[in-house]
Amino acid sequence: MSQHLSPDYLSKLATDFGTPLYVYHAEKIKEQYEKLTTAFKNSNTVFFYACKALTNINILKYICSIGANVDCSSINEVKLALHAGFPNTRILYTSNGIAFSEIEEAVSLGVIINIDSISNLEKFGAKYGNTYPVGLRLRPNIMAGGNLKISTGHDKSKFGIPVDQINLIADVVNKYDLRISDLHIHTGSEIKDVEVFVKGIEVLFSLIPHFRHLEFIDLGGGFKVPYKEGDVSTDIDLLAEKVQEAFASHAIPGGKPLQVWFEPGKFLVSECGYLVTQVNVIKETNAATFVSVNSGFNHLIRPMFYDSYHHIVNISNPNGAERKYAVVGNICETDTFAWDRTLNEVREGDLLLFYNAGAYGFEMSSNFNSRYKPAEVMVINGEAHLIRKRDQFEDLLRNQIEVL
């Protein structure tokens, strides 16, 4: 049974905690994780939660408790994961254009590391040689994903070491006798076609003979979740089947089976999250009827940044006559959440509920216009817990130093 919080319950939480409000449903995360583990139950596959999607410490602790590992994009995410209770053996740090000092710190913390440049690989070899296993993030030159801004594997992407530089990689590996333990690719987000992952496997298998210490193949993340009616999501069962077929059809040098890794982020937390807002103003114009809510892209930037769709419901007037509206925010920039969207009649003071707000919602929020970041609430076992306080004025001044 799919886990969802009811509009009535979310309306109550808005009354209890105020708006705008992020709400996360823990059991939905578990449901999504179990979809993955069930589909891949007959294979040697491990899942790392790509925590860049949502790093509230309570979310991290919950995800740790259900058995997932964690994938980090910065050394501070690594530290958050350790703080949340993940052992260093379950933490993957995939660097991207970072100072070598971050990699040194990751080594000191004992986590799994992927390196994404020849430059840092050379520095790693010079300092550590074969004393610390390391992975390579490669750029497979595959175009994938729902938007160019979230496509990371194509031939103009900054991410990873291009696979056509394999000879340069081999030179560094041989020079320092590096122990390359895994090969990693991530082609993008919102991937519907499982054949994209199969292409990635083909690319990686062509490179395996260069690395005698390999233990893992990391296919990244990017699983698509449905945002609106009719959306096609990644077929996880088909993906599991295709991955098993691909590995069965390739001879692995030395006969040692390789473990497969995936890094789902949005897939685990997108649908667990809701953003509840309140309507400030209704503005009738010749172009549209604007519904201005007490939020903006300072709280949810995805519609402006990625042209993403979020289902919106008027939970204060669910039986009202349907009308077309433009739902907009209250900051000083164009921050249109939805244009020409059909909603039940909206009145000033009504609560509008945004779905699929768990991934890259609060995580990408800001204090633009000196507005407060929202509170966050986690619902677990039917009980709501405040897991982040709403900003107050003092938060806007924190870390500022008055010299005048």
C-alpha positions as CSV (number, residue, x, y, z in Angstrom):
1,M,0.0,0.0,0.0
2,S,1.4,3.3,-1.1
3,Q,2.2,5.7,1.8
4,H,0.7,9.2,1.5
5,L,-0.3,11.9,4.0
6,S,-3.9,13.1,3.6
7,P,-4.6,16.8,2.8
8,D,-6.7,17.1,6.0
9,Y,-3.7,16.0,8.1
10,L,-1.3,18.3,6.2
11,S,-3.8,21.2,6.8
12,K,-3.7,20.4,10.5
13,L,0.1,20.4,10.5
14,A,0.0,23.9,8.8
15,T,-2.2,25.1,11.6
16,D,0.1,23.6,14.2
17,F,3.5,24.7,12.8
18,G,2.6,27.6,10.5
19,T,3.4,28.1,6.8
20,P,5.2,27.8,4.5
21,L,6.0,24.3,5.8
22,Y,8.0,21.4,4.6
23,V,6.6,18.0,5.7
24,Y,8.3,14.6,5.1
25,H,6.7,11.2,5.5
26,A,9.3,8.7,6.8
27,E,7.4,5.6,5.8
28,K,7.3,6.7,2.1
29,I,11.1,6.8,2.1
30,K,11.1,3.2,3.4
31,E,8.5,2.2,0.8
32,Q,10.7,3.5,-2.0
33,Y,13.8,1.9,-0.6
34,E,12.1,-1.5,-0.4
35,K,11.0,-1.1,-4.0
36,L,14.7,-1.1,-4.9
37,T,15.8,-3.9,-2.5
38,T,12.9,-6.1,-3.6
39,A,13.6,-5.7,-7.3
40,F,17.4,-6.4,-6.9
41,K,17.0,-9.1,-4.2
42,N,18.6,-11.8,-6.5
43,S,21.7,-9.7,-7.3
44,N,24.7,-8.3,-5.5
45,T,23.5,-4.7,-5.4
46,V,24.0,-2.0,-2.9
47,F,22.2,1.4,-2.7
48,F,23.7,4.7,-1.5
49,Y,21.3,7.5,-0.8
50,A,22.5,10.6,-2.7
51,C,22.0,12.9,0.2
52,K,22.4,16.1,-1.7
53,A,18.7,15.8,-2.3
54,L,17.8,16.3,1.4
55,T,20.3,16.4,4.3
56,N,18.2,17.1,7.4
57,I,20.0,15.1,10.0
58,N,16.8,13.3,11.0
59,I,16.3,12.2,7.4
60,L,19.8,10.9,7.3
61,K,19.4,9.0,10.6
62,Y,16.2,7.4,9.3
63,I,17.7,6.3,6.0
64,C,20.7,4.9,7.9
65,S,18.2,2.9,10.1
66,I,16.5,1.2,7.2
67,G,19.8,-0.1,5.8
68,A,20.7,2.2,3.0
69,N,24.3,3.5,2.5
70,V,24.9,7.2,1.8
71,D,26.5,9.0,-1.2
72,C,28.0,12.5,-0.5
73,S,29.0,15.3,-2.8
74,S,31.0,17.4,-0.3
75,I,33.2,16.8,2.7
76,N,30.5,18.5,4.9
77,E,27.9,16.0,3.7
78,V,30.4,13.3,4.7
79,K,30.6,14.8,8.2
80,L,26.8,15.0,8.4
81,A,26.6,11.3,7.5
82,L,29.0,10.4,10.2
83,H,27.1,12.6,12.7
84,A,23.9,10.7,11.6
85,G,25.5,7.4,12.5
86,F,26.6,6.0,9.2
87,P,29.9,4.0,9.7
88,N,32.6,5.2,7.3
89,T,32.4,1.9,5.4
90,R,28.9,2.9,4.3
91,I,29.8,6.4,3.1
92,L,30.8,7.2,-0.5
93,Y,32.3,10.5,-1.3
94,T,32.3,11.4,-5.0
95,S,34.3,14.5,-5.5
96,N,33.7,17.1,-8.3
97,G,36.4,19.6,-9.1
98,I,37.4,20.0,-5.4
99,A,40.6,21.1,-3.7
100,F,42.8,18.1,-3.0
101,S,42.7,19.0,0.7
102,E,39.1,17.7,0.8
103,I,40.2,14.4,-0.5
104,E,42.9,14.3,2.2
105,E,40.2,14.9,4.8
106,A,38.0,12.2,3.3
107,V,40.9,9.8,3.6
108,S,41.5,10.8,7.2
109,L,37.8,9.9,7.9
110,G,38.2,6.5,6.2
111,V,35.3,6.8,3.7
112,I,35.0,5.4,0.2
113,I,36.3,7.9,-2.3
114,N,35.8,8.5,-6.1
115,I,38.1,10.9,-7.9
116,D,36.9,12.8,-10.9
117,S,40.0,14.4,-12.5
118,I,43.5,13.3,-13.7
119,S,44.9,16.2,-11.7
120,N,43.6,14.9,-8.3
121,L,44.3,11.3,-9.2
122,E,48.0,12.3,-9.7
123,K,48.1,14.1,-6.4
124,F,46.4,11.1,-4.7
125,G,48.9,8.7,-6.2
126,A,51.8,10.8,-5.1
127,K,50.6,11.0,-1.5
128,Y,49.0,7.6,-0.9
129,G,50.2,5.2,-3.6
130,N,48.5,1.8,-3.2
131,T,47.9,2.3,0.6
132,Y,44.3,3.5,0.1
133,P,41.8,2.0,-2.4
134,V,40.1,4.6,-4.6
135,G,37.4,4.8,-7.3
136,L,37.2,6.7,-10.5
137,R,34.3,8.8,-11.7
138,L,34.3,8.6,-15.4
139,R,32.4,10.5,-18.1
140,P,30.8,8.0,-20.4
141,N,29.8,10.5,-23.1
142,I,26.2,9.4,-22.9
143,M,23.4,12.0,-23.1
144,A,20.6,11.3,-20.7
145,G,18.2,13.0,-18.3
146,G,15.1,15.1,-18.3
147,N,16.8,18.4,-18.8
148,L,20.2,19.5,-20.1
149,K,20.9,21.1,-16.7
150,I,20.6,17.7,-15.0
151,S,22.5,15.7,-17.6
152,T,25.9,14.9,-16.4
153,G,27.4,12.2,-18.6
154,H,27.5,13.9,-22.1
155,D,30.6,15.0,-24.0
156,K,30.4,18.6,-22.8
157,S,29.8,17.8,-19.2
158,K,32.3,18.9,-16.5
159,F,31.7,15.7,-14.5
160,G,34.2,12.8,-14.4
161,I,37.3,11.9,-16.4
162,P,36.4,11.3,-20.1
163,V,36.6,7.6,-20.9
164,D,38.6,8.5,-24.0
165,Q,41.4,9.5,-21.6
166,I,41.8,5.9,-20.5
167,N,45.5,5.9,-21.5
168,L,46.2,8.9,-19.2
169,I,44.3,7.2,-16.4
170,A,46.3,4.0,-16.9
171,D,49.6,5.9,-16.9
172,V,48.8,7.4,-13.5
173,V,47.5,4.1,-12.1
174,N,50.6,2.3,-13.2
175,K,53.0,5.0,-12.1
176,Y,51.7,4.8,-8.5
177,D,50.4,1.3,-8.5
178,L,47.0,2.6,-7.5
179,R,44.3,0.2,-6.2
180,I,41.3,1.2,-8.3
181,S,38.4,-0.4,-6.4
182,D,35.4,0.9,-8.4
183,L,34.4,2.6,-11.6
184,H,31.7,5.2,-11.4
185,I,29.4,6.9,-13.9
186,H,26.4,9.1,-13.4
187,T,24.6,10.2,-16.6
188,G,22.0,12.5,-15.2
189,S,18.6,12.8,-13.5
190,E,15.1,11.9,-14.6
191,I,16.2,8.8,-16.6
192,K,13.2,6.9,-17.9
193,D,14.9,4.6,-20.3
194,V,16.7,1.7,-18.5
195,E,18.8,1.2,-21.6
196,V,20.8,4.2,-20.5
197,F,22.1,2.2,-17.6
198,V,22.8,-0.8,-19.9
199,K,24.9,1.5,-22.2
200,G,26.8,2.6,-19.1
201,I,27.5,-1.0,-18.2
202,E,28.8,-1.6,-21.8
203,V,31.2,1.4,-21.4
204,L,32.5,0.3,-18.0
205,F,33.0,-3.4,-19.1
206,S,35.2,-2.2,-21.9
207,L,37.5,-0.6,-19.3
208,I,37.5,-3.3,-16.7
209,P,40.7,-5.1,-18.1
210,H,42.7,-2.0,-17.2
211,F,42.0,-2.4,-13.5
212,R,43.0,-5.6,-11.6
213,H,41.7,-4.5,-8.2
214,L,38.1,-3.8,-9.1
215,E,35.4,-4.8,-6.7
216,F,32.5,-2.5,-7.6
217,I,30.7,-1.0,-10.6
218,D,28.8,2.2,-9.7
219,L,26.0,3.2,-12.1
220,G,25.0,6.4,-10.3
221,G,21.4,7.4,-9.8
222,G,18.9,9.5,-11.8
223,F,15.8,7.2,-11.4
224,K,12.7,9.2,-12.5
225,V,9.7,9.6,-10.2
226,P,6.2,10.6,-11.4
227,Y,5.3,14.3,-10.9
228,K,2.0,14.3,-12.7
229,E,-0.7,12.0,-13.9
230,G,0.5,10.0,-16.9
231,D,4.2,10.4,-16.0
232,V,6.4,7.4,-16.7
233,S,8.8,6.6,-14.0
234,T,11.9,4.4,-14.2
235,D,10.8,0.7,-14.3
236,I,12.9,-0.6,-11.4
237,D,12.0,-4.2,-12.0
238,L,13.0,-4.0,-15.6
239,L,16.2,-2.2,-14.6
240,A,17.1,-5.0,-12.2
241,E,16.4,-7.6,-14.9
242,K,18.5,-5.7,-17.5
243,V,21.4,-5.2,-15.1
244,Q,21.5,-8.9,-14.2
245,E,21.4,-9.8,-18.0
246,A,24.2,-7.4,-18.7
247,F,26.5,-8.8,-16.0
248,A,25.6,-12.4,-17.0
249,S,26.6,-11.7,-20.6
250,H,30.0,-10.3,-19.7
251,A,33.0,-12.3,-18.6
252,I,34.6,-10.7,-15.6
253,P,38.4,-11.0,-15.6
254,G,39.6,-13.4,-12.9
255,G,36.1,-14.6,-12.4
256,K,35.5,-12.4,-9.3
257,P,31.9,-11.1,-9.2
258,L,31.6,-7.4,-9.1
259,Q,29.1,-5.7,-6.8
260,V,26.8,-3.1,-8.4
261,W,26.1,0.2,-6.8
262,F,23.4,2.7,-7.4
263,E,22.9,6.2,-5.9
264,P,19.2,7.1,-5.7
265,G,18.5,10.5,-4.2
266,K,15.3,11.9,-5.6
267,F,13.8,8.5,-5.9
268,L,13.9,8.0,-2.2
269,V,12.8,11.4,-0.9
270,S,10.9,13.3,-3.6
271,E,7.5,11.7,-2.9
272,C,7.9,11.8,0.8
273,G,7.9,15.6,0.8
274,Y,5.1,18.2,0.8
275,L,5.3,22.0,0.8
276,V,2.3,23.7,2.4
277,T,1.8,27.4,1.5
278,Q,-0.9,30.0,2.3
279,V,-2.5,32.4,-0.3
280,N,-1.6,36.0,0.4
281,V,-3.3,37.8,-2.5
282,I,-5.6,37.0,-5.5
283,K,-4.8,39.4,-8.4
284,E,-7.2,39.5,-11.4
285,T,-5.6,40.7,-14.7
286,N,-6.3,40.4,-18.4
287,A,-3.4,37.9,-18.7
288,A,-4.2,35.6,-15.8
289,T,-5.6,35.3,-12.3
290,F,-2.6,35.4,-10.1
291,V,-2.5,33.5,-6.9
292,S,0.3,34.8,-4.7
293,V,1.5,32.5,-1.9
294,N,3.7,33.1,1.0
295,S,6.7,31.4,-0.6
296,G,8.8,31.7,-3.7
297,F,11.8,30.3,-5.5
298,N,13.7,31.1,-2.3
299,H,11.9,28.0,-0.9
300,L,11.3,25.9,-4.0
301,I,13.5,26.8,-6.9
302,R,13.0,23.8,-9.1
303,P,10.1,25.2,-11.2
304,M,12.2,28.2,-12.2
305,F,15.5,26.4,-12.4
306,Y,14.5,23.2,-14.1
307,D,11.0,24.0,-15.5
308,S,9.8,21.2,-13.2
309,Y,6.2,20.4,-12.6
310,H,4.8,20.1,-9.1
311,H,1.2,19.0,-8.6
312,I,-0.7,21.7,-6.6
313,V,-4.0,21.2,-4.7
314,N,-6.2,23.7,-2.9
315,I,-6.6,21.8,0.4
316,S,-8.8,24.5,1.9
317,N,-11.5,24.3,-0.8
318,P,-11.3,20.9,-2.4
319,N,-14.8,20.9,-3.7
320,G,-14.8,24.5,-5.2
321,A,-15.5,25.1,-8.8
322,E,-12.4,24.6,-11.0
323,R,-10.7,27.7,-12.5
324,K,-7.4,28.5,-14.2
325,Y,-4.7,30.3,-12.2
326,A,-1.1,31.3,-12.3
327,V,0.5,30.3,-9.0
328,V,3.3,32.7,-8.1
329,G,5.5,33.6,-5.2
330,N,6.1,36.7,-3.1
331,I,9.7,37.7,-3.8
332,C,11.0,40.4,-6.1
333,E,11.8,38.1,-9.1
334,T,9.6,36.2,-11.4
335,D,8.9,33.0,-9.4
336,T,6.1,31.3,-11.2
337,F,5.3,27.9,-9.7
338,A,2.6,27.1,-12.3
339,W,1.0,28.9,-15.2
340,D,-2.5,28.2,-16.4
341,R,-3.0,25.6,-13.8
342,T,-6.5,24.2,-13.0
343,L,-7.3,24.4,-9.3
344,N,-10.5,24.4,-7.2
345,E,-11.5,28.0,-6.6
346,V,-8.8,29.7,-4.6
347,R,-9.5,32.4,-2.0
348,E,-7.2,34.5,0.0
349,G,-6.1,32.6,3.1
350,D,-6.5,29.2,1.5
351,L,-3.7,26.6,1.8
352,L,-2.1,25.3,-1.4
353,L,-0.3,22.0,-1.2
354,F,2.7,21.2,-3.4
355,Y,3.6,17.6,-3.9
356,N,7.0,15.9,-4.6
357,A,8.7,18.5,-2.5
358,G,11.1,16.3,-0.7
359,A,14.1,16.4,-3.1
360,Y,15.9,19.7,-3.8
361,G,13.2,21.7,-2.1
362,F,14.5,22.9,1.3
363,E,18.0,21.7,0.3
364,M,18.2,24.5,-2.3
365,S,16.4,27.1,-0.4
366,S,17.9,30.5,0.5
367,N,17.3,33.7,2.4
368,F,16.8,35.8,-0.7
369,N,15.0,39.0,0.0
370,S,15.9,38.4,3.6
371,R,13.0,36.1,4.0
372,Y,13.0,33.2,6.4
373,K,13.6,29.6,5.5
374,P,10.6,27.4,6.3
375,A,10.2,25.0,9.2
376,E,10.6,21.3,8.5
377,V,8.4,18.5,10.0
378,M,8.9,14.8,9.9
379,V,6.0,12.4,10.3
380,I,7.0,8.9,11.5
381,N,4.8,6.2,12.9
382,G,1.8,8.7,12.7
383,E,3.5,11.3,14.9
384,A,4.7,14.7,13.7
385,H,8.0,16.0,14.9
386,L,9.5,19.5,14.3
387,I,13.0,18.8,12.8
388,R,14.0,22.3,11.9
389,K,12.7,25.6,13.4
390,R,11.5,28.3,11.1
391,D,14.1,31.1,10.7
392,Q,13.8,34.1,13.0
393,F,15.2,37.6,12.5
394,E,18.4,36.7,14.5
395,D,19.1,34.0,11.9
396,L,19.5,36.7,9.2
397,L,22.2,38.3,11.3
398,R,24.1,35.2,12.3
399,N,27.7,35.3,11.1
400,Q,27.5,38.9,10.1
401,I,30.0,41.2,11.8
402,E,28.9,44.8,12.3
403,V,31.8,47.2,11.9
404,L,29.9,50.4,11.4
